[in-house]
Amino acid sequence: MVEGGPLYALLRRLGWTRPDGRLDYGRASLTLVAIVWGPLVVAALSAHFLAGRSFALDWGIHTRLAIAIPLLLRADMSLHARTRSAVARFEAGRWAPGQMDRFERIVAGTIRWRDAVYPEVALLVVAVVVSQFMAWHVGGLGGRRVTMDRSLVVARWWYAVVGLPIFQFLVYRALWRWVIWTRMLWKLSRLRLAPVATHPDLAGGLQFLSWPSIGFGYVIAALSATQAGVWADQILYHGVKIVELKGYALVFVIAGLVVALGPLLLVAGQLWRCRYQGLYDYGTLASDYTQRFQERWIAQRQRDDLLGSADIQSLADLANSYNVVDKMRFWPFGLRTVISIALAALLPIAPLALLEMSVPKLLFRLAGALLGKPG
């Protein structure tokens, strides 16, 4: 669901793909970072040595170009592999019996959306326009005093014309790809799905639909790294305390979870009906079986054939099956998926703690906490 569209066609022409058609992540990341970040670093360092402190210390800029862009490219690879596996699993498992023609039309429509030219062209135009406002007015370098130093001017222009537009385009494209996947989930949720209440994944067998959400975690990590760079600038240069950012970090994590996992709730209604019907069916079966078990082995005390009988094991198996149905979730994702996405949002932000606390002091505090030292 990712390897298509104008950008991917351009990458293939540039030779940034492997013989099997997949993106060559190492080559693409190193080359693109060298293009968008390398000239800016050279110009910024020249300005730093010639004119004193410059925006070479602006962490928000460097995290966008050197960290977020490789993560966004990695998101492309992960999303493609995971959406492809999820679609293949859906087809192989026949989770929409008798509706495979509709399923194939849904897949074909999704591919058309993926390969459409106009949306990516529109996103590129938006990225170029918005990046100019950010670079020169309200964000990025806009808040810094403009000097006449030639190196600084070159760096500013390179960031505004090349670096920031490419970063924003990759972000918009990743979000557009997620919209396409969300649309496909919506289409699938309108089919008459056939989840199985006793499936051990506790999601009716549909937990594989959450695989792309883990791939989207790379997009969240890229945005988190960008936000961490902006916050680092605020802490270092504007006197903002880390404590003041806790609320914003919490909102960011919650927003990431909602965007990554929210589309999966489109199938919640069918999973709820599956669980309700499963509890009714297995409850009825359990009532019939336990009543006969009670009558044979307890009421009539027919215990001559008790040894070697499979009735007791069958009773235990039935209880286990009922417990699986009773624990079935209304959402097709588990705790591990939630933790993975939350970590993707939190890990890039975690190093900010080092800005207000030295590493030795932080290690002593951690050691004290582990050894039970009072706070």
C-alpha positions in Angstrom: 0.0 0.0 0.0 3.1 2.3 0.0 5.3 1.4 -2.9 3.6 3.4 -5.6 2.9 6.9 -6.6 5.0 9.7 -8.1 7.6 9.8 -5.4 8.3 6.1 -5.5 8.5 6.2 -9.3 11.1 9.0 -8.9 13.1 6.9 -6.4 13.2 4.0 -8.8 14.5 6.2 -11.5 17.2 7.5 -9.2 18.3 3.9 -8.4 17.3 4.1 -4.8 15.4 0.8 -4.9 16.5 -2.8 -4.8 16.2 -5.3 -7.7 13.0 -6.7 -6.0 11.5 -3.2 -6.2 11.7 -2.4 -2.5 13.3 0.8 -1.3 17.0 0.7 -0.5 16.7 2.3 2.9 20.4 2.8 3.6 21.2 4.4 0.2 18.0 6.5 0.2 18.5 7.8 3.8 22.2 8.6 3.5 21.7 10.3 0.1 18.7 12.4 1.1 20.1 13.4 4.4 23.3 14.5 2.7 21.3 16.5 0.2 19.0 18.3 2.7 21.3 18.5 5.7 24.9 18.5 4.5 25.0 21.9 2.8 23.1 23.5 5.7 25.6 22.1 8.2 28.6 23.5 6.2 27.0 26.9 5.8 25.9 27.0 9.4 29.4 26.0 10.8 30.9 28.7 8.6 28.5 31.3 10.1 29.2 29.9 13.6 33.0 30.5 13.3 32.7 33.8 11.4 29.8 35.5 13.3 29.7 33.7 16.7 26.7 31.7 17.8 24.3 30.9 14.9 21.4 28.6 14.3 23.9 25.7 14.1 22.8 25.0 17.7 19.1 24.9 16.7 18.1 21.4 17.5 14.7 21.7 16.0 16.2 22.1 12.5 18.7 19.3 12.8 16.3 16.8 14.2 13.9 17.5 11.3 16.6 16.9 8.6 19.0 14.3 10.2 16.6 12.2 12.3 13.0 12.6 11.2 13.6 12.2 7.5 15.3 8.7 7.9 12.5 7.7 10.2 9.9 8.7 7.6 11.6 6.7 5.0 11.7 3.7 7.4 8.0 4.2 7.9 7.4 3.8 4.2 9.2 0.4 4.3 7.5 -0.8 7.4 4.0 0.3 6.3 4.4 -1.4 3.0 5.5 -4.7 4.5 2.8 -4.7 7.2 -0.1 -3.6 5.1 0.8 -6.1 2.5 1.0 -8.9 5.1 -2.3 -7.8 6.6 -4.1 -7.9 3.3 -2.6 -11.3 2.4 -3.6 -12.6 5.8 -7.2 -11.3 5.3 -7.4 -13.0 1.9 -5.9 -16.3 3.0 -8.0 -16.5 6.1 -11.2 -15.8 4.2 -12.5 -13.5 6.9 -15.2 -12.2 4.5 -16.7 -15.5 3.1 -18.7 -15.1 -0.1 -17.5 -11.5 -0.5 -14.0 -11.9 -2.0 -15.1 -10.1 -5.2 -15.9 -7.0 -3.1 -12.6 -7.5 -1.2 -10.7 -7.5 -4.5 -12.5 -4.3 -5.6 -11.5 -2.7 -2.3 -7.9 -3.6 -2.8 -7.9 -2.4 -6.4 -9.5 0.9 -5.3 -6.9 1.3 -2.6 -4.1 0.8 -5.1 -5.6 3.4 -7.4 -5.6 5.9 -4.5 -2.0 4.9 -3.7 -0.8 5.5 -7.3 -2.7 8.7 -7.8 -0.6 11.6 -9.1 -2.6 14.7 -8.1 -2.7 14.1 -4.3 1.1 13.9 -4.1 1.5 16.9 -6.3 -1.0 18.9 -4.1 0.9 17.8 -1.0 4.2 19.0 -2.5 2.6 22.4 -3.3 1.2 22.7 0.2 4.6 21.7 1.7 6.4 24.4 -0.3 4.0 27.1 0.6 3.6 26.2 4.3 7.4 25.7 4.7 8.0 29.3 3.5 5.7 30.7 6.3 7.4 28.5 8.8 11.0 29.3 7.7 10.6 33.1 7.4 7.8 34.0 9.8 6.4 31.8 12.6 8.7 28.8 13.0 12.1 27.3 12.2 14.5 30.3 11.7 11.8 32.9 11.6 12.3 34.0 15.1 16.0 34.6 14.8 17.6 37.9 14.0 18.7 38.1 10.4 22.3 39.1 9.8 24.2 40.0 6.6 26.6 37.2 7.0 26.7 35.4 3.7 27.0 31.9 5.1 24.0 32.4 7.4 21.9 33.7 4.5 22.9 30.7 2.4 22.0 28.3 5.2 18.6 30.0 5.7 17.7 29.9 2.1 18.8 26.2 1.8 16.7 25.3 4.8 13.7 27.2 3.5 13.8 26.1 -0.1 15.2 22.6 0.1 15.3 21.1 3.6 12.0 22.1 5.2 9.8 21.5 2.1 11.2 18.0 1.7 10.6 17.2 5.3 7.1 18.5 5.3 6.3 16.7 2.0 7.4 13.4 3.5 5.3 14.0 6.6 2.2 14.9 4.6 2.8 11.9 2.3 3.0 9.5 5.3 -0.2 10.9 6.7 -1.9 10.6 3.3 -0.8 6.9 3.1 -2.4 6.5 6.6 -5.6 8.0 5.3 -5.6 5.5 2.5 -5.1 2.6 4.9 -7.9 4.0 7.1 -10.2 4.2 4.1 -9.5 0.6 3.4 -10.2 -0.4 6.9 -13.5 1.5 6.7 -14.4 -0.4 3.5 -13.5 -3.7 5.1 -15.6 -3.0 8.1 -18.6 -2.7 5.8 -18.2 -6.3 4.7 -19.9 -9.1 6.7 -16.8 -10.3 8.5 -16.6 -13.7 10.2 -14.5 -13.3 13.3 -14.1 -16.4 15.5 -14.9 -15.8 19.2 -12.6 -18.5 20.4 -9.5 -17.3 18.5 -6.5 -17.1 20.9 -5.6 -13.6 19.8 -8.7 -12.4 21.8 -9.7 -10.3 18.9 -11.7 -12.8 16.9 -8.6 -13.6 14.8 -8.5 -10.0 13.4 -5.5 -8.7 15.4 -3.4 -8.8 12.3 -5.2 -5.7 11.2 -3.1 -3.8 13.8 0.2 -4.7 12.2 0.3 -1.5 10.1 -0.3 0.6 13.2 3.1 -0.6 14.5 4.6 0.6 11.2 3.0 3.9 11.6 4.9 4.2 14.9 7.9 5.3 12.8 5.9 8.3 11.7 5.1 9.1 15.3 8.7 8.7 16.3 9.7 11.1 13.5 7.2 13.7 14.7 8.3 13.1 18.3 12.0 13.6 17.4 11.0 16.9 15.7 9.1 18.1 18.7 11.9 17.1 21.0 14.2 19.3 19.0 11.9 22.2 19.3 11.5 21.7 23.0 15.3 21.4 23.4 15.7 24.8 21.9 13.1 26.2 24.3 14.9 24.6 27.3 18.4 25.7 26.3 17.6 29.2 25.0 14.3 30.4 26.5 14.5 29.1 30.1 11.6 26.6 29.7 11.6 23.8 32.4 11.1 20.2 31.5 8.3 20.0 34.1 6.4 22.6 32.1 6.4 20.2 29.1 5.0 17.2 30.8 1.4 18.0 29.9 2.3 18.6 26.2 4.2 15.3 26.1 1.2 13.5 27.5 -1.1 15.1 24.9 1.3 14.1 22.2 1.4 10.5 23.3 -2.4 10.3 23.5 -2.8 11.9 20.1 -0.3 9.4 18.6 -2.3 6.5 20.1 -5.6 7.9 18.8 -4.3 8.4 15.3 -2.5 5.0 15.1 -5.1 2.9 16.7 -8.4 4.8 16.2 -9.0 3.4 12.7 -9.1 -0.1 14.1 -12.2 0.7 16.1 -14.1 0.7 12.8 -14.4 -3.1 13.2 -15.4 -2.8 16.9 -19.1 -3.3 16.2 -18.6 -6.6 14.5 -16.2 -7.8 17.2 -18.8 -6.9 19.8 -21.5 -8.8 18.1 -19.1 -11.8 17.7 -18.4 -11.8 21.4 -22.0 -11.4 22.3 -23.0 -14.3 20.0 -20.1 -16.4 21.2 -21.1 -16.0 24.9 -24.6 -17.0 24.0 -23.5 -20.0 21.9 -20.8 -21.3 24.2 -22.9 -20.5 27.3 -25.7 -22.7 25.9 -23.2 -25.4 25.0 -21.7 -25.2 28.5 -25.1 -25.5 30.1 -26.0 -28.6 28.1 -22.7 -30.3 28.8 -22.4 -29.5 32.5 -26.0 -30.6 33.1 -25.3 -34.0 31.5 -22.0 -34.2 33.3 -23.7 -33.4 36.6 -26.4 -36.0 35.9 -24.0 -38.8 34.9 -21.1 -38.4 37.3 -22.6 -36.6 40.3 -26.3 -37.3 40.5 -26.3 -40.9 39.4 -22.8 -41.6 40.7 -21.9 -43.7 37.7 -18.2 -43.8 38.5 -17.2 -47.3 37.3 -15.9 -45.9 34.1 -14.5 -42.7 35.6 -10.9 -43.6 35.1 -9.9 -43.1 31.5 -12.9 -41.1 30.7 -12.4 -38.0 28.5 -15.4 -36.2 30.1 -13.4 -34.3 32.7 -10.8 -33.1 30.2 -13.6 -32.1 27.8 -15.2 -30.1 30.7 -11.9 -28.3 31.3 -11.5 -27.6 27.5 -15.0 -26.2 27.4 -14.2 -24.0 30.3 -11.1 -22.7 28.6 -13.0 -22.0 25.4 -15.6 -20.1 27.3 -13.0 -18.1 29.1 -11.4 -17.1 25.8 -14.8 -15.9 24.5 -15.3 -14.0 27.8 -12.0 -12.2 27.5 -12.4 -11.3 23.8 -11.8 -7.6 23.1 -13.9 -5.2 21.1 -10.8 -3.8 19.5 -8.3 -5.7 17.3 -5.1 -4.8 19.0 -3.3 -5.8 22.2 -1.3 -4.2 25.0 2.0 -4.8 23.1 0.8 -2.7 20.2 -0.2 0.1 22.6 3.2 0.0 24.4 5.1 0.0 21.0 3.3 3.1 19.8 3.6 4.8 23.2 7.4 4.1 23.2 7.7 5.5 19.7 6.3 8.7 21.0 8.2 8.8 24.2 11.7 7.6 23.4 12.8 10.6 21.3 11.5 12.9 24.1 13.3 11.1 26.9 16.8 12.5 26.2 15.5 16.0 27.1 16.0 15.0 30.8 19.7 15.2 30.2 19.5 18.9 29.4 18.6 19.9 33.0 20.5 17.1 34.8 24.0 15.8 34.2 24.5 12.2 33.3 26.3 11.2 36.5 23.6 12.9 38.7 20.9 11.1 36.7 22.7 7.8 37.1 23.1 8.3 40.9 19.3 9.1 41.1 18.4 6.0 39.2 20.8 3.9 41.3 19.3 5.3 44.5 15.8 4.6 43.3 16.7 1.0 42.5 18.4 0.5 45.9 15.4 2.0 47.8 16.9 5.3 48.8 14.1 7.7 49.9 13.4 10.6 47.5 
